[in-house]
Amino acid sequence: MEYLKTSIDFSQLLQGRQLARCSTQESIAQHIMMIVTSHYGEVVSREDYGSAIWELEFHQLVRADVWEDEVSASLLATINKYEPRLKQVEVKVTLSEIEDYSHHSKVHIRRKADITVKGQLVTNQLPFYFTTAIYISPLSQQQA
């Protein structure tokens, strides 16, 4: 089965051209990334869709292990509920601090969350693996 690839080029759609397609694995990865970057309540009628990253982003007093556990649990719950193409899902989140030298005269410390999702495709039992890095404060994604 083919799925639409994000981001959608609406100019192609308006011209009647076929939109870019992607595999099941890529579609699941795109959906997981949407879950990671969505905050609770952002999707109308699905108040539990998203992750706890937004709620915890500016909580400097939360210990790293507690932050990791809460974000992991929130992602696992959302993926299990809203991504029916996966089963036996495991989520691991690791928080670290890195020095950012991009501000010439000052060193800024940024927090980075490495997120890994493992599971199995429901349709054919093949393994699924997704990983990304999110920089917290300001929130951004590491380019691979």
Secondary structure in CASP SS format (residue, H / E / C, confidence):
PFRMAT SS
TARGET T0000
AUTHOR 0000-0000-0000
METHOD secondary structure of the structure
MODEL  1
M C 1.00
E C 1.00
Y E 1.00
L E 1.00
K C 1.00
T C 1.00
S C 1.00
I C 1.00
D C 1.00
F H 1.00
S H 1.00
Q H 1.00
L H 1.00
L H 1.00
Q C 1.00
G C 1.00
R C 1.00
Q C 1.00
L C 1.00
A C 1.00
R E 1.00
C E 1.00
S C 1.00
T H 1.00
Q H 1.00
E H 1.00
S H 1.00
I H 1.00
A H 1.00
Q H 1.00
H H 1.00
I H 1.00
M H 1.00
M H 1.00
I H 1.00
V H 1.00
T H 1.00
S C 1.00
H E 1.00
Y C 1.00
G C 1.00
E C 1.00
V C 1.00
V C 1.00
S C 1.00
R C 1.00
E C 1.00
D C 1.00
Y C 1.00
G C 1.00
S E 1.00
A C 1.00
I H 1.00
W H 1.00
E H 1.00
L H 1.00
E C 1.00
F C 1.00
H C 1.00
Q C 1.00
L C 1.00
V C 1.00
R C 1.00
A H 1.00
D H 1.00
V H 1.00
W H 1.00
E H 1.00
D H 1.00
E H 1.00
V H 1.00
S H 1.00
A H 1.00
S H 1.00
L H 1.00
L H 1.00
A H 1.00
T H 1.00
I H 1.00
N H 1.00
K H 1.00
Y H 1.00
E C 1.00
P C 1.00
R C 1.00
L E 1.00
K E 1.00
Q E 1.00
V E 1.00
E E 1.00
V E 1.00
K E 1.00
V E 1.00
T E 1.00
L E 1.00
S E 1.00
E E 1.00
I E 1.00
E E 1.00
D E 1.00
Y E 1.00
S E 1.00
H E 1.00
H C 1.00
S C 1.00
K E 1.00
V E 1.00
H E 1.00
I E 1.00
R E 1.00
R E 1.00
K E 1.00
A E 1.00
D E 1.00
I E 1.00
T E 1.00
V E 1.00
K E 1.00
G E 1.00
Q E 1.00
L E 1.00
V C 1.00
T C 1.00
N C 1.00
Q C 1.00
L C 1.00
P E 1.00
F E 1.00
Y E 1.00
F E 1.00
T E 1.00
T E 1.00
A E 1.00
I E 1.00
Y E 1.00
I E 1.00
S C 1.00
P C 1.00
L C 1.00
S E 1.00
Q E 1.00
Q C 1.00
Q C 1.00
A C 1.00
END
